[in-house]
């Protein structure tokens, strides 16, 4: 087989995977390895950097073996964005990798919000800092671990660490660089940003920036021995996984909002000029002169997974024993609930919210005559409503006219229709497998000339578009307003609810 296949590496918060694609975008093999998280104390969520690389290398070797050892033209990695992966001045890990679930820096962010730093950052960088932003985590290390801070040699993101392990080269890409330290209009590093956060000493530690599809190195002999890749295989810079997911489903383009319904509610749209607002991050797109506007909160399909994991144990066992998934088993209950009136509403804030860290999830309007189908319906609608909070903000700024949806929920036609009805937008689902890994692979292919650019997707996509049902959409409009009004009314009580008993 000639070297026209591509390897996309996608490292998430709990799983790292390697996917081999042919030049037409068909998945030839996928291999996954779980990555253990460590929570050494409250708000600290970490992983061992060496273990991440070892697991990724094993996944790559397994995928290559499963695909029959095809010729790989190029490699790219994507991974969870934000968080922090630090190397010392000898390019050795300085501490465990810090995940984007980490919230140790929440007090620093609160100070910046109170003293005007956050507003200045919005104007300068296109976003306010949040608890897992590199800026906030570095400020926390400066204040709490000054000896470690003094030894920082290189400030990397997760996928940049994997690139270093593959190639021995240090750097980042345009999308990842904009998580904290690039100026929003120039899209380049600006010394004033580090000074704003009191991090001026780290200027030499910021990595060089390349385009996501730019070849930045080649697989080393050591990495080849671990992964099964051929030494010398080109590696491109890669990209932030939020952008990679949008790219992989054909949603990284003007006029479209790309929706990822996973642990996070991710909603993003491309623009050809920067526009800042506290409700979204205005970050770099795939190329200079392009911006990716992301409205995000940790409040999406993980709430649905929690419900099924917690409240359907016996039914899950029965379904799986019969060769069915629990999702298919409960869907008739949800369909029946959608065909009758219900007063049940759900705020999907089990893991976070757009309303601050003290907001909590909950059912409202629940009565004794409601059943499990009503509850799951409320969970799905609540998830869709939370996405709408973000999408309505993006519609004010950029007026996207259509949506692309990915994530586990998108596999259900019933739930995809709920999204269309709740958003009042046509929602298109593609037959893309491994969207983020394919987004990385598109960059790899563009880097070695297989594709004209990362958006030149060669696939004939299978598209299913769900148009809003007018009557159902009108009814959900009223429920959405109530969802928002109730969140506003509960805001003064969430701190009291969360106070230790």
Secondary structure, DSSP 8 states (H G I E B T S, - for coil): --S-EEEEEEE-SSEEEEEEE-TTS-EEEEEEEE---B-SSTT--EE-HHHHHHHHHHHHHHHHHHTTS--EEEEEEEE--SSBEEE-TTS-B-S-EE-TT--TTHHHHHHHHHHTHHHHHHHHHSS---TTSHHHHHHHHHHH-HHHHHT--EEE-HHHHHHHHHHS---EEHHHHTTTSB-TTT-SB-HHHHHHTT-GGGGGGB--EE-TTSEEEE--HHHHHHH---TT-EEE--EEHHHHHHHHTT--SBTEEEEEESSSEEEEEEESS---BTTBEEEE-SSTT-EEEEEEES-STHHHHHHHHHH-HHHHHHHHHTT--HHHHHHHHHHHHHTS----EEE--SS--TT-TT---EEES--TT--HHHHHHHHHHHHHHHHHHHHHHHHHHH---EEEEESGGGG-HHHHHHHHHHHTS-EEEE--SSHHHHHHHHHHHHHTTSSSSTT---S---EEEE---HHHHHHHHHHHHHHHHHHHHHHHHHHHHHS--
